[in-house]
Amino acid sequence: MGTDIHTRVEIHGSDGKWVEVSIGNPYTGGNIEAYTERSYNLFNIIAGVRYSPYKTIGCARGIPTDVSDTVSRAYADAIEKYNAYGATWLTLAELISWYRNKKNFRQCDYDDADIDGDELKEIKREDKDVRRTFLKFIHGIWFLANQTQTFPFPYDVRVIMWFDC
């Protein structure tokens, strides 16, 4: 049994309140989530959940105090049904900033690493895969945010997430 991520995307409305971006999933009856794959490296980077050799953006911040009612209810349901944990949130601007620094996706300093050529190649390949996964996470958030037709700025978009196992 592994760890799963649950995501909700909100945009900052013109009235100053956060509003969930909700697109129905015709197959499940629920909402489409920004990201649903299982990647422990990603989970560690964005929330410090599950260990991996990569730096984390930060520790779990919890659910924001100004969260929308729909996300608040979804999280309360997840706690009751799945014993959700590790709740946190990040703005799209924070994620993009993190992504731009390629060193955030390195397990080690390539120049100082005391490992042979084949092992270093494998580490570099894995680092690229993790960076691609992170970009896929960003794309899912941006896709949902742009469904609102308001095309918000990255600092007006946030993803709220939690985990279960």
C-alpha positions as CSV (number, residue, x, y, z in Angstrom):
1,M,0.0,0.0,0.0
2,G,1.5,3.3,-1.1
3,T,1.0,7.0,-0.6
4,D,-1.4,9.0,-2.9
5,I,-1.7,12.7,-3.5
6,H,-4.9,14.7,-3.7
7,T,-4.8,18.1,-5.2
8,R,-7.2,21.1,-5.4
9,V,-6.5,24.2,-7.4
10,E,-7.7,27.6,-6.4
11,I,-7.5,31.0,-8.0
12,H,-7.6,34.4,-6.3
13,G,-10.8,36.1,-7.3
14,S,-11.3,39.8,-8.0
15,D,-13.2,40.0,-4.7
16,G,-10.1,38.9,-2.8
17,K,-11.4,35.4,-2.0
18,W,-9.9,32.1,-3.2
19,V,-12.2,30.0,-5.4
20,E,-11.7,26.4,-6.3
21,V,-11.3,25.6,-10.0
22,S,-13.7,22.7,-10.4
23,I,-14.0,20.6,-13.5
24,G,-16.1,17.5,-13.3
25,N,-14.7,14.1,-14.2
26,P,-17.3,12.2,-16.2
27,Y,-15.7,8.8,-15.2
28,T,-15.5,9.2,-11.5
29,G,-18.2,11.8,-10.8
30,G,-15.6,13.8,-8.8
31,N,-13.4,16.7,-9.8
32,I,-10.4,16.4,-12.1
33,E,-7.2,16.8,-10.0
34,A,-4.1,18.6,-11.2
35,Y,-1.9,15.5,-10.5
36,T,-2.7,11.9,-9.5
37,E,0.4,9.9,-10.2
38,R,2.5,8.4,-7.5
39,S,5.9,9.9,-7.4
40,Y,7.7,9.8,-4.0
41,N,10.4,12.1,-5.2
42,L,7.8,14.7,-6.1
43,F,5.9,14.2,-2.9
44,N,9.2,14.9,-1.0
45,I,10.0,18.0,-3.0
46,I,6.6,19.6,-2.7
47,A,5.6,18.6,0.9
48,G,8.4,16.7,2.6
49,V,6.2,13.6,2.4
50,R,8.2,10.4,1.8
51,Y,12.0,10.5,1.7
52,S,14.0,11.1,-1.4
53,P,17.5,12.5,-2.1
54,Y,16.1,15.8,-3.4
55,K,15.7,19.1,-1.5
56,T,12.2,20.1,-0.4
57,I,10.5,23.3,-1.1
58,G,9.2,23.5,2.5
59,C,7.5,21.5,5.2
60,A,3.8,21.0,5.4
61,R,2.0,24.4,5.8
62,G,-1.4,22.9,6.6
63,I,-4.6,24.1,4.9
64,P,-4.6,27.9,4.4
65,T,-6.9,29.9,6.7
66,D,-8.6,31.5,3.7
67,V,-9.3,28.3,1.8
68,S,-12.5,28.1,-0.2
69,D,-15.4,26.3,1.4
70,T,-15.4,23.5,-1.2
71,V,-11.7,22.7,-0.6
72,S,-12.2,22.8,3.2
73,R,-15.1,20.3,2.9
74,A,-13.0,18.0,0.6
75,Y,-10.2,18.0,3.1
76,A,-12.5,17.3,6.0
77,D,-14.0,14.4,4.1
78,A,-10.5,13.1,3.2
79,I,-9.5,13.1,6.9
80,E,-12.7,11.2,7.8
81,K,-12.5,8.7,5.0
82,Y,-8.8,8.2,4.3
83,N,-7.0,9.6,7.4
84,A,-5.4,12.3,5.2
85,Y,-2.1,13.9,6.3
86,G,0.6,16.2,5.2
87,A,-1.7,19.0,4.0
88,T,0.1,21.9,2.4
89,W,-0.2,24.5,-0.3
90,L,2.0,26.3,-2.8
91,T,1.5,29.0,-5.3
92,L,2.1,28.4,-8.9
93,A,4.7,31.2,-8.7
94,E,6.6,29.3,-6.0
95,L,6.6,26.1,-8.1
96,I,7.8,27.9,-11.2
97,S,10.6,29.6,-9.3
98,W,11.7,26.3,-7.8
99,Y,11.6,24.6,-11.2
100,R,13.9,27.2,-12.8
101,N,16.8,26.3,-10.5
102,K,18.1,23.1,-12.0
103,K,20.3,22.4,-9.0
104,N,17.1,21.7,-7.0
105,F,16.8,18.5,-9.1
106,R,20.2,17.1,-8.4
107,Q,20.9,14.3,-6.0
108,C,24.5,15.4,-5.7
109,D,27.1,17.9,-7.0
110,Y,28.1,16.2,-10.3
111,D,31.6,17.7,-10.2
112,D,32.4,16.6,-6.7
113,A,30.7,13.2,-6.8
114,D,33.0,10.3,-6.1
115,I,31.2,7.8,-8.4
116,D,32.0,6.1,-11.6
117,G,30.8,7.2,-15.1
118,D,27.9,4.7,-15.5
119,E,26.5,5.4,-12.0
120,L,26.7,9.2,-12.6
121,K,24.9,8.8,-15.9
122,E,22.1,6.9,-14.1
123,I,21.9,9.6,-11.5
124,K,21.7,12.3,-14.1
125,R,18.9,10.4,-16.0
126,E,16.9,10.0,-12.8
127,D,17.4,13.7,-12.0
128,K,16.0,14.7,-15.4
129,D,13.0,12.3,-14.9
130,V,12.2,14.0,-11.5
131,R,12.4,17.4,-13.1
132,R,10.1,16.3,-15.9
133,T,7.6,15.0,-13.3
134,F,7.8,18.3,-11.5
135,L,7.0,20.1,-14.7
136,K,4.1,17.8,-15.3
137,F,2.7,18.7,-11.9
138,I,3.0,22.4,-12.8
139,H,1.3,21.9,-16.1
140,G,-1.7,20.2,-14.4
141,I,-2.2,23.1,-12.1
142,W,-1.8,25.7,-14.9
143,F,-4.2,23.7,-17.2
144,L,-6.9,23.8,-14.5
145,A,-6.4,27.4,-13.6
146,N,-6.7,28.5,-17.3
147,Q,-10.1,26.7,-17.6
148,T,-11.6,29.7,-15.8
149,Q,-11.0,32.0,-18.8
150,T,-9.4,34.6,-16.5
151,F,-5.8,33.5,-17.2
152,P,-4.6,34.4,-13.7
153,F,-1.0,35.3,-12.8
154,P,1.0,32.5,-11.2
155,Y,0.9,34.2,-7.8
156,D,-2.9,34.2,-8.0
157,V,-3.0,30.4,-8.4
158,R,-2.3,27.9,-5.7
159,V,-2.5,24.2,-5.3
160,I,-3.7,22.7,-2.0
161,M,-2.7,19.1,-1.5
162,W,-2.8,16.3,1.0
163,F,-1.8,12.7,1.1
164,D,-3.2,9.3,2.2
165,C,-2.0,5.8,2.4
